[in-house]
């Protein structure tokens, strides 16, 4: 018990360190630029403290419950030797976790409202969920076959670019964003554990090179599927009257935040988190007991971990609603009112960096990357490099909205750079770089970034929220791939230089 408390205290200390960049950015803009003390300052401070506790609980729960069960399932499937059931499990995990993803529901409802009902929220979610299920199954098959991940990803990006030229402009930004909102805080660790566990249990596979990449597949395929959906919808369907249901759902997901939560609100938030995690647990236990027909080892430990994940995620979301979202949205609105574009870009850059550093999904992947690379990849450096990529992406994305440029020019140029960097980057960093694009857009980043993009498009004259407002999440997913591969290229160059220096002595 004493040892557990000591470990948790260490996790809590690290959580507060992770939140420090957000606090500094908010304090800087609120105090020096906007020059106003925020309302409900005590509530904001309490909210951020709850976020730190939630993050610490979440990470400890992952280590105890999600990682072991994901890796255990992968090993059992490899031993069972049934490709059909392994691919079925992969598809089911991808579909079931995505269809209930809160960020996807919010984005789909917003798209339905802005498109006057032409983009149907339900069918958009089904399209994205099916594409993620397909992606996880395809990524799992790749590990089994031992094919290099770069061949699949580069082919996928080329396909995305080709379809973009045929897709209606109203769907392009939404399609690019849909790739970013699919990888949730709980899905990412489980999918990563599945990939790494599978690569570890198959002879001739390298966990670092073959184990990563599943999350990249889950971020890529929705861009293709949603653009195809958009081509069908905009060419063969008539716009219906705006449904009241869509408006109601939007109100539900973008409710005005009250800072003192009632007991009912608190209970409903917890139920919401349990509902988000439930599909994953149902799939896991079904395949474990019905298909593999094997009891879970250390079940009490796994259950404790899962409970900690649920409580941690619940505290994290509650804390964000109390402490971060209200002040973030206020600052974004106030900066738009100030009519100073440079301040908007600076805020977008800094909020991108600071929120990514606090992203639980990225922390989970960074821990795994350090573990399987035997310390060659440092988790803190990896997280900072990814956060820098997100910051550059959101800053550039904000500039695109202000300038009114078409999104596909930026995305095509970005993917071309990804292909070039892939050729020069060391093999071990490429799958991690691809995955880093998917893990950056999760619990913390998506709501803030989506609000910033749509807020800018709604407040700047001549911009269309449907065409210009979506796309920031895509920028946040794209640029980390470049910065991580750039980090790998630099590290390899430095390593070779060191070896040459030693040899010359």
CORPEBEL-V786542 format. One line per field, one symbol per residue. phi: phi as a letter, one per 40 degrees, with the letter a starting at -180 (. if undefined). Layout:
phi: ???
This chain:
phi: .ccccccccccccccccccddcccccccccccccfacccfdcccccdcccdccccccccccdccbcdcccccccccccccgccdcccccccccccccccbcdccdccccccccccfgcccdcccccccccccddcccccccdcccgcccdccccdccccdcccdcbccccbccccccccccccccccdcccccccccccccbcgbbdccccchccccccccdccccccdcccccbbbccccdccdccccddccbcccccbccccdccccccccccccddccccdccccccccfacccfdccccdccccccccccccccccccbbcdcccccdccccccfbcccccccdcccccccccccccccccccccccccfgcbccccdccccccccdccccccccccccgcccccccccccccdcccdccccdccdccccccccccbbdccdcccccccccccccccgbbdccccchccccccccdccccccccccccccccccccccccc
